Amino acid sequence: MRKPKELGRVIHYFDKIGVAVVALVGTIKVGDTVKFSRGDSDFEETIGSMQIEHEDVKKGKKGQEVAMKVSQAVKRGTRVLKA
C-alpha cells in the first residue's frame, strides 16, 4: 500500500465556525475528498467550498493558504492527505 500524498497542514482552526486554514504543499479543489490525520485520530472530508482571503475559490495551489469548512475540530499541525 502506498503512502497517501500530503496536501498540506492545518495552521489554524476557527472553532466557532468550524473552519480550518490549511497551508498547501499540493493542489486541492472543491469536490476532492481529503483525509485529516493527526496521531490515531483521522477523518475524511469532501471539500464543499474553499476561500482564500475571504474570496471563494475552486482550487488551491502549493504555497497558498486556504480556509475550508470541516465537520470535526482539527488541531494545528494536523496533516491533510489525499484520500
N, C-alpha and C positions, 0 to 999 in steps of 0.2 A: 504494500500500500504506500503510495507516495505521500509525501508531506504536503499538507494544504498550503497554498501560496498566501503569504501575509500581504494584506492590502493596506494596513495602517494600524495605528494605535489610538486609543481614546486619550485625549489630552484634557478633556473637561466634561462634566456631566451636570446638566441643569435638572435637579430632582423635581422641582415644582412643575415643570412642563415635560419631563421625560425625554429630554433631547441630549444626545451625545455629540461631542465635537471630536472628529477624527482627523488626525494628521496622516495624509495618504502617502504611501510608498508605491502604490499601484493605482490602476484606474478602476473606478466603480461607476455604475449608472443605476438610475431608477429602474426597479424591476429585478435587479440582481438579488440573489439570496446570499447573505453573508453570515458568518459564524463569529460570535463574540466569545472569546476564550480567555479565562484567567484562572490558573490553578486547576481545581477539579470542577469548577462551575463554568458551564458554557451553554449557549442557546443560539438558535438560528433566527434570523430576521430577514424578511423580504423588504427591501428598501421601497417605501411608498413615496417619499419625497426627500429632497436634499436642498440645502441652502448654503450659499457662500456669501458672507457679508449681508445677510438678510434678503438675498435675492434667490428666487427659486432657480435651480439648475437641474438638468437631466443627467449630467455626468461630472465626475470629479477626477482630476488627474494627479499624478505624482507631484508632491510638493505643495499641494493645496490643502486647506483645512475646510472640511465640510461638516455641517450640522445635520443630523438625522434623528427622526423620532424613533425611539426604541420602546419595546414593551416591558423591559425589565431594567432595573437600575444597573449601571455599569460603573466600575471604578477606573480611575486614571491608570493608564498602563495596560488596560485590557487590550488584547490583540484582536484585530479584525481580520478574519481569514475568508478566503473564497470557499463557499460551502459546496 
